[in-house]
């Protein structure tokens, strides 16, 4: 999808006009800004923020944690997933339009840095080692979702519809 910066336009259009029925969509794994580090962790940490992974399906969140423990060993930080987080990142990226329709989601994010949405956010500042580890976590999560005998259960507030 596209148009995230203009108001989640692409994901809104897609979820209103899906190629396949949304009830056939197992999960939405959203990746946005996973190549940098933020001011909280700095350059020495191996972490990723995970947002929304247990809000609709606790099984999705558990699967991410299991794949991380087995394969990537990142510190999974859920601080931005708090309902009262003032940044409200859960509501500000493309996964949200899927979540509104009860599709289990997980949003992987590196956090805010000094160049966030600015002209100095350049490729030379990407931590490719972290980008690789974070990408692997999303890949292994998607692989496990695609190869499960059953879909992850919907049990969170949006999934309990």
Contact map, one row per residue, 1 for C-alpha under 8 A:
11110000011001000000000000000000000000000000000000000000000000000000000000000000000000000000010000000000000000000000000000000000000000000000000000000000000000000
11110001111000000000000000000000000000000000000000000000000000000000000000000000000000000000000000000000000000000000000000000000000000000000000000000000000000000
11111111111000000000000000000000000000000000000000000000000000000000000000000000000000000000000000000000000000000000000000000000000000000000000000000000000000000
11111111111000000000000000000000000000000000000000000000000000000000000000000000000000000000110000000000000000000000000000000000000000000000000000000000000000000
00111111000000000000000000000000000000000000000000000000000000000000000000000000000000000000000000000000000000000000000000000000000000000000000000000000000000000
00111111100000000000000000000000000000000000000000000000000000000000000000000000000000000000000000000000000000000000000000000000000000000000000000000000000000000
00111111100000000000000000000000000000000000000000000000000000000000000000000000000000000000000000000000000000000000000000000000000000000000000000000000000000000
01111111111100000000000000000000000000000000000000000000000000000000000000000000000000000001110010000000000000000000000000000000000000000000000000000000000000000
01110111111110000000000000000000000000000000000000000000000000000000000000000000000000000000000000000000000000000000000000000000000000000000000000000000000000000
11110001111111000000000000000000000000000000000000000000000000000000000000000000000000000000010000000000000000000000000000000000000000000000000000000000000000000
11110001111111100000000000000000000000000000000000000000000000000000000000000000000000000000011011000000000000000000000000000000000000000000000000000000000000000
00000001111111110000000000000000000000000000000000000000000000000000000000000000000000000000010010000000000000000000000000000000000000000000000000000000000000000
00000000111111111000000000000000000000000000000000000000000000000000000000000000000000000000000000000000000000000000000000000000000000000000000000000000000000000
10000000011111111110000000000000000000000000000000000000000000000000000000000000000000000000000000000000000000000000000000000000000000000000000000000000000000000
00000000001111111100010000000000000000000000000000000000000000000000000000000000000000000000000011001000000000000000000000000000000000000000000000000000000000000
00000000000111111100000000000000000000000000000000000000000000000000000000000000000000000000000000000000000000000000000000000000000000000000000000000000000000000
00000000000011111110000000000000000000000000000000000000000000000000000000000000000000000000000000000000000000000000000000000000000000000000000000000000000000000
00000000000001111111110000000000000000000000000000000000000000000000000000000000000000000000000000000000000000000000000000000000000000000000000000000000000000000
00000000000001001111100000000000000000000000000000000000000000000000000000000000000000000000000000000000000000000000000000000000000000000000000000000000000000000
00000000000000000111110110000000000000000000000000000000000000000000000000000000000000000000000000000000000000000000000000000000000000000000000000000000000000000
00000000000000000111111110000000000000000000000000000000000000000000000000000000000000000000000000000000000000000000000000000000000000000000000000000000000000000
00000000000000100101111110000000000000000000000000000000000000000000000000000000000000000000000000001010000000000000000000000000000000000000000000000000000000000
00000000000000000000111111000000000000000000000000000000000000000000000000000000000000000000000000000010000000000000000000000000000000000000000000000000000000000
00000000000000000001111111000000000000000000000000000000000000000000000000000000000000000000000000000000000000000000000000000000000000000000000000000000000000000
00000000000000000001111111110000000000000000000000000000000000000000000000000000000000000000000000000010000000000000000000000000000000000000000000000000000000000
00000000000000000000001111110000000000000000000000000000000000000000000000000000000000000000000000000011000000000000000000000000000000000000000010000011000000000
00000000000000000000000011111000000000000000000000000000000000000000000000000000000000000000000000000011110000000000000000000000000000000000000000000000000000000
00000000000000000000000011111100000000000000000000000000000000000000000000000000000000000000001001000011110000000000000000000000000000000000000000000000000000000
00000000000000000000000000111110000000000000000000000000000000000000000000000000000000000000001000000000111100000000000000000000000000000100010000000000000000000
00000000000000000000000000011111000000000000000000000000000000000000000000000000000000000000011000000000111100000000000000000000000000000000000000000000000000000
00000000000000000000000000001111110000000000000000000000000000000000000000000000000000000000000000000000001110000000000000000000000000000000000000000000000000000
00000000000000000000000000000111110000000000000000000000000000000000000000000000000000000000000000000000001111000000000000000000000000000000000000000000000000000
00000000000000000000000000000011111100000000000000000000000000000000000000000000000000000000000000000000000111100000000000000000000000000000000000000000000000000
00000000000000000000000000000011111100000000000100000000000000000000000000000000000000000000000000000000000111000000000000000000011001100000000000000000000000000
00000000000000000000000000000000111110000000000000000000000000000000000000000000000000000000000000000000000001000000000000000111011000000000000000000000000000000
00000000000000000000000000000000111111000000000000000000000000000000000000000000000000000000000000000000000001001000000000001110011000000000000000000000000000000
00000000000000000000000000000000001111101110000000000000000000000000000000000000000000000000000000000000000001111000000000000010000000000000000000000000000000000
00000000000000000000000000000000000111111100000000000000000000000000000000000000000000000000000000000000000001111100000000000000000000000000000000000000000000000
00000000000000000000000000000000000011111100000000000000000000000000000000000000000000000000000000000000000000011100000000000000000000000000000000000000000000000
00000000000000000000000000000000000001111100000000000000000000000000000000000000000000000000000000000000000000000000000000000000000000000000000000000000000000000
00000000000000000000000000000000000011111111101000000000000000000000000000000000000000000000000000000000000000000000000000000000000000000000000000000000000000000
00000000000000000000000000000000000011111111100000000000000000000000000000000000000000000000000000000000000000000000000000000000000000000000000000000000000000000
00000000000000000000000000000000000010001111100000000000000000000000000000000000000000000000000000000000000000000000000000000000000000000000000000000000000000000
00000000000000000000000000000000000000001111110000000000000000000000000000000000000000000000000000000000000000000000000000000000000000000000000000000000000000000
00000000000000000000000000000000000000001111111000000000000000000000000000000000000000000000000000000000000000000000000000000000000000000000000000000000000000000
00000000000000000000000000000000000000000001111100000000000000000000000001100000000000000000000000000000000000000000000000000000010000000000000000000000000000000
00000000000000000000000000000000000000001000111110000000000000000000000001111000000000000000000000000000000001000000000000000000010000000000000000000000000000000
00000000000000000000000000000000010000000000011111000000000000000000000001111000000000000000000000000000000111100000000000000000000001000000000000000000000000000
00000000000000000000000000000000000000000000001111100000000000000000000000011111000000000000000000000000001111100000000000000000000000000000000000000000000000000
00000000000000000000000000000000000000000000000111111000000000000000000000011101100000000000000000000000011110000000000000000000000000000000000000000000000000000
00000000000000000000000000000000000000000000000011111000000000000000000000000101100000001100000000000000011110000000000000000000000000000000000000000000000000000
00000000000000000000000000000000000000000000000001111111000000000000000000000000100000000100000000000000111000000000000000000000000000000000000000000000000000000
00000000000000000000000000000000000000000000000001111111110110000000000000000000000000000000000000000001111000000000000000000000000000000000000000000000000000000
00000000000000000000000000000000000000000000000000011111111111000000000000000000000000000000000000000000010000000000000000000000000000000000000000000000000100000
00000000000000000000000000000000000000000000000000011111110000000000000000000000000000000000000000000001000000000000000000000000000000000000000000000000001111100
00000000000000000000000000000000000000000000000000011111110000000000000000000000000000000000000000100111100000000000000000000000000000000000000000000000011111110
00000000000000000000000000000000000000000000000000001111111110000000000000000000000000000000000000000001000000000000000000000000000000000000000000000001111100100
00000000000000000000000000000000000000000000000000001111111111000000000000000000000000000000000000000000000000000000000000000000000000000000000000000000111100000
00000000000000000000000000000000000000000000000000000100111111100000000000000000000000000000000000000000000000000000000000000000000000000000000000000001100000000
00000000000000000000000000000000000000000000000000001100111111110000000000000000000000000000000000000001110000000000000000000000000000000000000000000001000000000
00000000000000000000000000000000000000000000000000001100111111111000000000000000000000000000000000000000010000000000000000000000000000000000000000000000000000000
00000000000000000000000000000000000000000000000000000100011111111100000000000000000000000000000000000000000000000000000000000000000000000000000000000000000000000
00000000000000000000000000000000000000000000000000000000001111111110000000000000000000000000000000000000000000000000000000000000000000000000100100000000000000000
00000000000000000000000000000000000000000000000000000000000111111111000000000000000000000000000000000000000000000000000000000000000000001000100000000000000000000
00000000000000000000000000000000000000000000000000000000000011111111100000010000000000000000000000000000000000000000000000000000000000000000000000000000000000000
00000000000000000000000000000000000000000000000000000000000001111111110000000000000000000000000000000000000000000000000000000000000000000000000000000000000000000
00000000000000000000000000000000000000000000000000000000000000111111111100000000000000000000000000000000000000000000000000000000000000001001100000000000000000000
00000000000000000000000000000000000000000000000000000000000000011111111111000000000000000000000000000000000000000000000000000000000000001000000000000000000000000
00000000000000000000000000000000000000000000000000000000000000001111111111000000000000000000000000000000000000000000000000000000000000000000000000000000000000000
00000000000000000000000000000000000000000000000000000000000000000111111110000000000000000000000000000000000000000000000000000000000000000000000000000000000000000
00000000000000000000000000000000000000000000000000000000000000000011111110000000000000000000000000000000000000000000000000000000000000001000000000000000000000000
00000000000000000000000000000000000000000000000000000000000000000011111111000000000000000000000000000000000000000000000000000000000011011000000000000000000000000
00000000000000000000000000000000000000000000000000000000000000000001111111100000000000000000000000000000000000000000000000000000000000000000000000000000000000000
00000000000000000000000000000000000000000000011100000000000000000001100111110000000000000000000000000000000000000000000000000000000011000000000000000000000000000
00000000000000000000000000000000000000000000011100000000000000000000000011111000000000000000000000000000000000000000000000000000000000000000000000000000000000000
00000000000000000000000000000000000000000000001111000000000000001000000001111100000000000000000000000000000000000000000000000000000000000000000000000000000000000
00000000000000000000000000000000000000000000001111000000000000000000000000111111000000000000000000000000000000000000000000000000000000000000000000000000000000000
00000000000000000000000000000000000000000000000011100000000000000000000000011111110000000000000000000000000000000000000000000000000000000000000000000000000000000
00000000000000000000000000000000000000000000000010000000000000000000000000001111110010000000000000000000000000000000000000000000000000000000000000000000000000000
00000000000000000000000000000000000000000000000011100000000000000000000000001111110010111100000000000000000000000000000000000000000000000000000000000000000000000
00000000000000000000000000000000000000000000000001110000000000000000000000000111111010001100000000000000000000000000000000000000000000000000000000000000000000000
00000000000000000000000000000000000000000000000000000000000000000000000000000111111110000000000000000000000000000000000000000000000000000000000000000000000000000
00000000000000000000000000000000000000000000000000000000000000000000000000000000111110010000000000000000000000000000000000000000000000000000000000000000000000000
00000000000000000000000000000000000000000000000000000000000000000000000000000000011111010000000000000000000000000000000000000000000000000000000000000000000000000
00000000000000000000000000000000000000000000000000000000000000000000000000000011111111110000000000000000000000000000000000000000000000000000000000000000000000000
00000000000000000000000000000000000000000000000000000000000000000000000000000000000111110000000000000000000000000000000000000000000000000000000000000000000000000
00000000000000000000000000000000000000000000000000000000000000000000000000000001000011111000000000000000000000000000000000000000000000000000000000000000000000000
00000000000000000000000000000000000000000000000000000000000000000000000000000001001111111111000000000000000000000000000000000000000000000000000000000000000000000
00000000000000000000000000000000000000000000000000100000000000000000000000000001100000111111100000000000000000000000000000000000000000000000000000000000000000000
00000000000000000000000000000000000000000000000000110000000000000000000000000001100000011111101100000000001000000000000000000000000000000000000000000000000000000
00000000000000000000000000000000000000000000000000000000000000000000000000000000000000011111100100000000000000000000000000000000000000000000000000000000000000000
00000001000000000000000000000000000000000000000000000000000000000000000000000000000000011111110100000000000000000000000000000000000000000000000000000000000000000
00010001000000000000000000000000000000000000000000000000000000000000000000000000000000001111111100000000000000000000000000000000000000000000000000000000000000000
10010001011100000000000000000100000000000000000000000000000000000000000000000000000000000001111111000000000000000000000000000000000000000000000000000000000000000
00000000001000000000000000011100000000000000000000000000000000000000000000000000000000000100111111100000111000000000000000000000000000000000000000000000000000000
00000000000000000000000000000000000000000000000000000000000000000000000000000000000000000111111111110000100000000000000000000000000000000000000000000000000000000
00000001001100100000000000000000000000000000000000000000000000000000000000000000000000000000011111111000000000000000000000000000000000000000000000000000000000000
00000000001000100000000000010000000000000000000000000000000000000000000000000000000000000000011111111111100000000000000000000000000000000000000000000000000000000
00000000000000000000000000000000000000000000000000000001000000000000000000000000000000000000001111111111100000000000000000000000000000000000000000000000000001000
00000000000000000000000000000000000000000000000000000000000000000000000000000000000000000000000111111110000000000000000000000000000000000000000000000000000001000
00000000000000100000010000000000000000000000000000000000000000000000000000000000000000000000000011111110000000000000000000000000000000000000000000000000000001000
00000000000000000000000000000000000000000000000000000001000000000000000000000000000000000000000001111111000000000000000000000000000000000000000000000000010001111
00000000000000000000011011110000000000000000000000000001000000000000000000000000000000000000000001111111100000000000000000000000000000000000000000000000000000100
00000000000000000000000001110000000000000000000000001011100100000000000000000000000000000000000001100111110000000000000000000000000000000000000000000000010000100
00000000000000000000000000111100000000000000000000011001000100000000000000000000000000000000001101100011111000000000000000000000000000000000000000000000000000000
00000000000000000000000000111100000000000000000001111100000110000000000000000000000000000000001000000001111100000000000000000000000000000000000000000000000000000
00000000000000000000000000001111000000000000000011111000000000000000000000000000000000000100001000000000111110000000000000000000000000000000000000000000000000000
00000000000000000000000000001111110000000000000111100000000000000000000000000000000000000000000000000000011111000000000000000000000001000000000000000000000000000
00000000000000000000000000000011110000000000000111100000000000000000000000000000000000000000000000000000001111100000000000000000000000000000000000000000000000000
00000000000000000000000000000001111111000000001110000000000000000000000000000000000000000000000000000000000111110000000000000000000000000000000000000000000000000
00000000000000000000000000000000100011000000000110000000000000000000000000000000000000000000000000000000000011111000000000000000000000000000000000000000000000000
00000000000000000000000000000000000011100000000000000000000000000000000000000000000000000000000000000000000001111101000000000000000000000000000000000000000000000
00000000000000000000000000000000000111100000000000000000000000000000000000000000000000000000000000000000000000111111000000000000000000000000000000000000000000000
00000000000000000000000000000000000001100000000000000000000000000000000000000000000000000000000000000000000000011111000000000000000000000000000000000000000000000
00000000000000000000000000000000000000000000000000000000000000000000000000000000000000000000000000000000000000001111111110000000000000000000000000000000000000000
00000000000000000000000000000000000000000000000000000000000000000000000000000000000000000000000000000000000000011111110010000000000000000000000000000000000000000
00000000000000000000000000000000000000000000000000000000000000000000000000000000000000000000000000000000000000000011111010000000000000000000000000000000000000000
00000000000000000000000000000000000000000000000000000000000000000000000000000000000000000000000000000000000000000011111110000000000000000000000000000000000000000
00000000000000000000000000000000000000000000000000000000000000000000000000000000000000000000000000000000000000000010111111000000000000000000000000000000000000000
00000000000000000000000000000000000000000000000000000000000000000000000000000000000000000000000000000000000000000010011111000000000000000000000000000000000000000
00000000000000000000000000000000000000000000000000000000000000000000000000000000000000000000000000000000000000000011111111101000000000000000000000000000000000000
00000000000000000000000000000000000000000000000000000000000000000000000000000000000000000000000000000000000000000000001111111100000000000000000000000000000000000
00000000000000000000000000000000000000000000000000000000000000000000000000000000000000000000000000000000000000000000000011111100000000000000000000000000000000000
00000000000000000000000000000000000000000000000000000000000000000000000000000000000000000000000000000000000000000000000001111100000000000000000000000000000000000
00000000000000000000000000000000000100000000000000000000000000000000000000000000000000000000000000000000000000000000000011111110000000000000000000000000000000000
00000000000000000000000000000000001100000000000000000000000000000000000000000000000000000000000000000000000000000000000001111111001000000000000000000000000000000
00000000000000000000000000000000001110000000000000000000000000000000000000000000000000000000000000000000000000000000000000001111111000000000000000000000000000000
00000000000000000000000000000000001000000000000000000000000000000000000000000000000000000000000000000000000000000000000000000111111100000000000000000000000000000
00000000000000000000000000000000000000000000000000000000000000000000000000000000000000000000000000000000000000000000000000000011111110000000000000000000000000000
00000000000000000000000000000000011100000000011000000000000000000000000000000000000000000000000000000000000000000000000000000011111111000000000000000000000000000
00000000000000000000000000000000011100000000000000000000000000000000000000000000000000000000000000000000000000000000000000000111111111100000000000000000000000000
00000000000000000000000000000000000000000000000000000000000000000000000000000000000000000000000000000000000000000000000000000001111111110000000000000000000000000
00000000000000000000000000000000000000000000000000000000000000000000000101000000000000000000000000000000000000000000000000000000111111111000000000000000000000000
00000000000000000000000000000000010000000000000100000000000000000000000101000000000000000000000000000000000100000000000000000000011111111100000000000000000000000
00000000000000000000000000000000010000000000000000000000000000000000000000000000000000000000000000000000000000000000000000000000001111111110000000000000000000000
00000000000000000000000000000000000000000000000000000000000000000000000100000000000000000000000000000000000000000000000000000000000111111111000000000000000000000
00000000000000000000000000000000000000000000000000000000000000010011001100000000000000000000000000000000000000000000000000000000000011111111100000000000000000000
00000000000000000000000000001000000000000000000000000000000000000000000000000000000000000000000000000000000000000000000000000000000001111111110000000000000000000
00000000000000000000000000000000000000000000000000000000000000000000000000000000000000000000000000000000000000000000000000000000000000111111111000000000000000000
00000000000000000000000000000000000000000000000000000000000000000010000000000000000000000000000000000000000000000000000000000000000000011111111100000000000000000
00000000000000000000000000000000000000000000000000000000000000110010000000000000000000000000000000000000000000000000000000000000000000001111111110000000000000000
00000000000000000000000000001000000000000000000000000000000000000000000000000000000000000000000000000000000000000000000000000000000000000111111111000000000000000
00000000000000000000000000000000000000000000000000000000000000000000000000000000000000000000000000000000000000000000000000000000000000000011111111100000000000000
00000000000000000000000000000000000000000000000000000000000000100000000000000000000000000000000000000000000000000000000000000000000000000001111111110000000000000
00000000000000000000000001000000000000000000000000000000000000000000000000000000000000000000000000000000000000000000000000000000000000000000111111110011000000000
00000000000000000000000000000000000000000000000000000000000000000000000000000000000000000000000000000000000000000000000000000000000000000000011111110000000000000
00000000000000000000000000000000000000000000000000000000000000000000000000000000000000000000000000000000000000000000000000000000000000000000001111111000000000000
00000000000000000000000000000000000000000000000000000000000000000000000000000000000000000000000000000000000000000000000000000000000000000000000111111110000000000
00000000000000000000000000000000000000000000000000000000000000000000000000000000000000000000000000000000000000000000000000000000000000000000000000111110000000000
00000000000000000000000000000000000000000000000000000000000000000000000000000000000000000000000000000000000000000000000000000000000000000000000000011111000000000
00000000000000000000000001000000000000000000000000000000000000000000000000000000000000000000000000000000000000000000000000000000000000000000000010011111100000000
00000000000000000000000001000000000000000000000000000000101100000000000000000000000000000000000000000000000000000000000000000000000000000000000010000111110000000
00000000000000000000000000000000000000000000000000000000111000000000000000000000000000000000000000000000000000000000000000000000000000000000000000000011111000000
00000000000000000000000000000000000000000000000000000001110000000000000000000000000000000000000000000101000000000000000000000000000000000000000000000001111100110
00000000000000000000000000000000000000000000000000000011110000000000000000000000000000000000000000000000000000000000000000000000000000000000000000000000111111110
00000000000000000000000000000000000000000000000000000111110000000000000000000000000000000000000000000000000000000000000000000000000000000000000000000000011111110
00000000000000000000000000000000000000000000000000000011000000000000000000000000000000000000000000000000000000000000000000000000000000000000000000000000001111111
00000000000000000000000000000000000000000000000000000011000000000000000000000000000000000000000000111100000000000000000000000000000000000000000000000000001111111
00000000000000000000000000000000000000000000000000000011100000000000000000000000000000000000000000000111000000000000000000000000000000000000000000000000011111111
00000000000000000000000000000000000000000000000000000001000000000000000000000000000000000000000000000100000000000000000000000000000000000000000000000000011111111
00000000000000000000000000000000000000000000000000000000000000000000000000000000000000000000000000000100000000000000000000000000000000000000000000000000000011111
